[in-house]
Amino acid sequence: MPGAAGLRRTGLTRLTARVGRVPLLTAALAVAAALAAAAIVPLPERTSPFTVPWWLLAGLFCVAEICVVHVQFRREAQSFSLSEVPLVIGLFFDRPLTVVLAYLLGAAVALTLHRRQSWLKLAFNLSNFTVGAAVAVALFAWLSPHGNPTSIEACLAALAAVAVAGSIQTATFVVAIFLSEGSVDRSGMAANFGLAMLGTMINACLALIVVNLMWFHPQVVWLMVVPVAGVALSYRAYVSERENRQQVAFLYESSRQLHHGGDLDQALLEVLKGSRETFRVEMAEVIIFPTRDGDVIVRTGVNGHGSEPMRPVDLDPNNQRLIARMVSAAPAILDPDSTDPDRLHFLTMQGIRDGMVAVLRGETRPIGLMVVGNRLGEVSTFDGEDLRLFEMLAAHTGSTLENGRLEHSLRQLRDLQHQLRHQALHDPLTGMANRALFQTKVRDALAEGRERVGVLFIDLDDFKTVNDSLGHVVGDELLRAVAGRVADCIRPGDLAARLGGDEFAVLVRGAADSRAAIAVASRIVDRLREPFHVMGAEVMVRASIGIATREAGELGAEGILRDADEAMYTAKGLGKGRWEVFAPSMHAAVLSRHEFKADLHRALERDELLVQYQPIFEVPSGEVVAAEALLRWRHPRYGLVQPDDFIPLAEETGLIAPIGLWVLERACVEARRWPEHGSGRDIAVAVNVSAKQLQRGTFIEEIQQVLARTGLK
């Protein structure tokens, strides 16, 4: 049966979870242990036939702590010990202080050299043992000052002392568990406490029999070796049987969840949670291999921070080969002291210090790996029994997944991948194909080499005006409506796309000549001329369309899109709201336009702009009363360029703002000088202003600043 000392060790695996509170408890416990030891120093040595040497008593305590049987189930290391036997012997045959010090020394040797506990656990255990031993000897001395083992009073006093000491130690561990985890399983703790106290009483009664033999017949004490060994073997048999029942229950519950769970992801997570408790580990996960070409490795797992649903994993080729080698090596215990480099690399890849790995096998092939890692508790290593149970669990899991449950989850994952791929290749506003998908489809159509391909490049005319006047919400709704009309105008097999902003495109397949593409473009132009009713407003919008066709394999996707784009600009230049078919001459015109635009950007810097003035006469007197400022461009190659040839381009590029401001300031400067070189009368000056300038919110302030700088009134 488990002694109270066994329950006192339950939960020690969790003492370091919140390292701020437990060390404080340990420090307080150490202080209490020191005070308790000091309090029992004055207690007198009781009369007995002989005294048990301190080293022998310490050795008995050491053996009791070494020969501890651990129950490794559901993340708790519950311990079975006979430490009550040397404690009761010490109550009758040694000084109180000697008993406490022998308990402290024997336990320290066992916990340090054999079980290699951390400093925090070691300090906690030794302090708790010291407090318990001090309470036991003090209570025994108070209840039975003479201590004759033949008296009922002495026996009951020994039982009470051991029981109270065990209860105090158990309560201390409950507090430690509460501080480390924030809660305590009351029902489980009550059951374990009852079991522990029963074991404590059995051990104490056995110890009282030994004490009576030592007191009256020390020569036959050796006969108790067999009963004591029998009790220890009974403990081990009980533990083994209990573990077997728990393992069978665990396997049954895992199999039930896999076979009858409604959702595979959730069922796997529940099995992994059970594995984490059963094997007392920090993490448990399943790695599932692809079932077909193009699929990816997926994994699902649980750890101390929660659960992670099934998700794809991107592994580099080296890690993929490592997993393949682990399939050949499994089932295996992953020991950090192993000399096998693959196992060490796998531990590093998984981010664990130790663990176990087993293969999920189907009927014809491995379908994945199951991994647990980071063993918790005082029993720090995995053994063969753990590996056999883990292999059985992996076999059940693999069989279930192979029988079709895996396909459901992978199908959901593929659906998610398809959804993500669809989102990556489609415009989120209109649902149309985006630029990337459209270019791919054009490239594929050209590569097929069977039919002529046509591309329509569509640009909405003056869409920015709609956005600026009615707002972006209306603009977005208008784009959706335009997308719907464009989709209605194309043929089955054609592809419509939104390239971005107010630009759309159509791939016309099977265009024997340009007539099929022209027919689609004509339908789109006519359809878009009809008014749109968007959010209570009637909106008129037109489109300029460029058409380009190519023989399959003749030109790349970028080339045909560029040609359609150039044809679209030609349509805009000819009046908008129409379509144009690409001609080679358009390319030269577009290149010239781009060069012209670049030259215009540098015109101000190069001082190529000039202002000429058209005088305005007063008819009766014939005198000049005003002048109109006329902008001209002295182009280095084309000579004097008229405003009609470059002002629209300046408005399109936004250069109209700095150019207009320059003209205004130049005209004001000149008007300020005219009276000095003429009749002396003021002459007004008129400056033409673009509508784009008037739309700027700072136009009035700019005029005021120019007048202030030039002094013109």
Protein Blocks (a to p, Z undefined) as FASTA:
>chain_A
ZZfklmmmgoklmmmmmmmlmmmmmmmmmmmmmmmmmmmmmpccdddfbdcdfklmmmmm
mmmmmmpccddeehiacdddfklmmmmmmmmmccfklmmmmmmmmmmmmmmmmnopafkl
mmmmmmmmmmmmmmmmmmmmmmmmnopakbmklmmmmmmmmmmmmmmmmmmmmmmmmmmn
opacfklmmmmmmmmmmmmmmmmmmmmmmmmmmmmmmmlmmmmmmmmmmmmmmmmmmmmm
mmmmmmmmmmmmmmmmmmmpmblklmmmmmmmmmmmmnopabdcdddddfbehiacdddd
ddfkbccddddddddfklmmmmmmmmmmpccdddfkbcbfklmmmmmmnopabdcddddd
dfkbcfbdcddehiedjblbdcfklmmmmmmmmmmmmmmmmnopmmmmmmmmmmmmmmmm
mmmmpcfklopacfklmmmmmmmmmmnomaccdddddddehklmmmmmnojklmmmmmmm
mmmmmmmmpcehiacddfbhjbccdddehilblmlmmmmmmmmmmmmmpccdeehiacdd
ddddddddddehkacfklmmmmmmmmmmmmmmnngjiacdddfklmmmmmmmmmmmmmmm
mmmmnopaccdddddddfklopafbdcdddddddfklopadfklmmmmmmmnopmmmmmm
mmmmmmmmmmmmmmmmmnopacdddddddfklmmpmklmmmmmmmmmmnopZZ
